[in-house]
Amino acid sequence: MAKLTQEDILAYLEEATILELNDLVKAIEDKFGVVAAAAVAAAPAEEAKDEGPSEVTVTLTSVGGTKVAVIKAVREITGLGLVDAKKLVDGAPAAIKENISPEEADQIKEKLMAAGATVEIK
């Protein structure tokens, strides 16, 4: 029997039906004791970037009509004393917390918005 070339094999594969290819795969598995499996590629690094940032900053953009409630919320979130929390709120726009997870940022945003403030997450 003549040795098959790579071109001969590729030509056969191009013309074979799905059933013929399925039988070929089964025969190769039986003959060589292997299992055919689809290759699974790892997600490229760029896809991870599309998921969003891993660290964000919560910025108080405006206080709204309930300044006292916002100061209380800022104190609770940051652990600052009353005077420092008031200075932070009076200095709006001001970063409330930096380099935190997006989940924590969402919780902080909810607290501040419940107090009447406007918040931005970047």
Protein Blocks (a to p, Z undefined) as FASTA:
>chain_A
ZZddfklmmmmmmmpcfklmmmmmmmmmmmnopacddddddddfklmmmnopfbdcdddf
bgbjmlmlmmmmmmmmnopafklmmmmmmmpccdfbghiafklmmmmmmmmmmnopacdd
ZZ
